[in-house]
Amino acid sequence: MYAQVVVLTNQSPDIKTYTYEISEVLQTKIKIGQLVSVQFGNRNPLGVAIEVRDQSIEVSSNKIKPITSIVLDSPILLPYQLELLKWLNFYYKAPMVNCAKAMLPPIPKNLPANSTPHNPQLTPQTLVLVPSINQIPQTLALFKKAK
């Protein structure tokens, strides 16, 4: 099995995803939207699995690297968020990695592998869209804990 992963690191803006092999051990655990660790050059950045398939879309599978580990057991992005991610990339021609980074909650650098999204290190956040800049103060007044 193979996963299309948005690697959360600096890269060429025209590349949407990279193909990674899913080891037999991870095949029963991998879910679309999960945060994973992958090998990317000599680094191991995080990525988001946005698609899982039986076959690789790559011509030569001998260059495909395996997913290193699953970082969070539960998906960090839900199916509707993944659809929004793809739409943002298509409609605005924005790099997929930038769209993904904008949608993700803060992720601590020392996040242990196989933790759950209920980890107290992860903070929930809400995006509030305000129609005009002059309405920001009155909107912030509605949220007592706004920082």
N, C-alpha and C positions, 0 to 999 in steps of 0.2 A: 504494500500500500504506500501511497505517496500523499504528501500534504503540500498545498500552496501556502506559503508563509510570507507575511509582510514582515520583513526584518526591520526592527526598530533601531536603525543606525543610519549614518550619513551614507548616501549612495546616489547613483545616477537618477535624476528625476523621471526618466522615461521607463524605468524598470518598476513594474507593479509588484510582482511577487517572485519568490524563488521556490524551486521544487526541492523538497527534502523527503528522504525515505523514512517511513515509519517502521521501526523495528518490531519484531513479533511480540516482544514484551509490551510495547506501548500501543499495539493495534487495538486492544480491547479497552484502553483507557483514553485514547485521543478523542477529543470532541472539537467540533468547529467552534471557533471563538476563544479557544484556550490560549493562555500565555505559555509559550514554550521557549526553551533555550536551544540555540542552534550554533553550529560552527560557521563563521563568516570570516574567511581569511584566517588570520591567527588570533581572532577574538571569538568570544562566545556571547553575542548579544541576545537580547530577548526578541521574540517575534510573536505574531498572532497567526494561528492557523485559521485560514479563511475558507479552505476547501480541502476535502479529503476524497481521494479517488483510488481505484484499484490499479490503474496504470499511470505511468508517468507521461506527461505531454512532451517531455524531452526526447530527442532522438537517441541519445546515448546515455543510458542509465549508469554507466560505470563512473561518471563524474559526480553523481548525485550523492551528497553526504546525508547521513542520518540525523534525525532530530536528537539532540543531546539528552534533553529531559523535558518533562512536563512540569512547569513551575507552579501552576495553580490547577487544582483538580476540577474546579467548576469554570465554565467559560467566563472570560472577563468582558467579552462583547457578545450580545445576544443576536439571534438571526436578523431581526429588524435593523439592528445597528450595523451589521455587516452589509446589509443591502444599502443602507445610507452611506456607508463608507465607499462602496463601489459607485454609487450615484455621484457623490461628491467628486470622486476621481474622474468620472466620465464628464460630468456637466461643467465643472470648473477647470478641468485639465490640470488639477493639482496633483502633485506626487502622492501616491497611495500611502507612503510612509508618513507624510505630513498630516494627511487626513486621519490616519490611525492614531498618531500621537495626540492629536487634538481631541480625540474621542475617549482616550483612556484616562482612568482615574490616576492620581499620583501613585507611582510604584516605587517603594523603597529600594535602595541599591542592595541592601542585605537581605532581600526576600529569600527565605528558604525554599528549596524545591518541594513540591507536593504539599504546599500549604493551601488553606482554603480561603475563599474570598472573605470569610468572616474574621480573618486575621485582624486583630485590633490595629495593626500597623497600616492597614488600608483605610483611607477615609472616604466616606461617601461624599459625592459632590453633585450639585445641581447646576445646570446651565439655565440662566434666565436671560431671555432676549428682551431688550428694551427698544421700543420703536425709535426713540431719538435720544441723543446724549443729554439733553436737558431734563429728561425724566429719570435719570439715574438716581439722584438724591431721594426722590420720593419712593422709588422702587426699593432702594436700600433700607429705607425706613420701615418697609413691610417685613423685613427679615431681621429679627432681633440679634441673631448670632452671626450676621454677615461680617466678614473680615475684609 
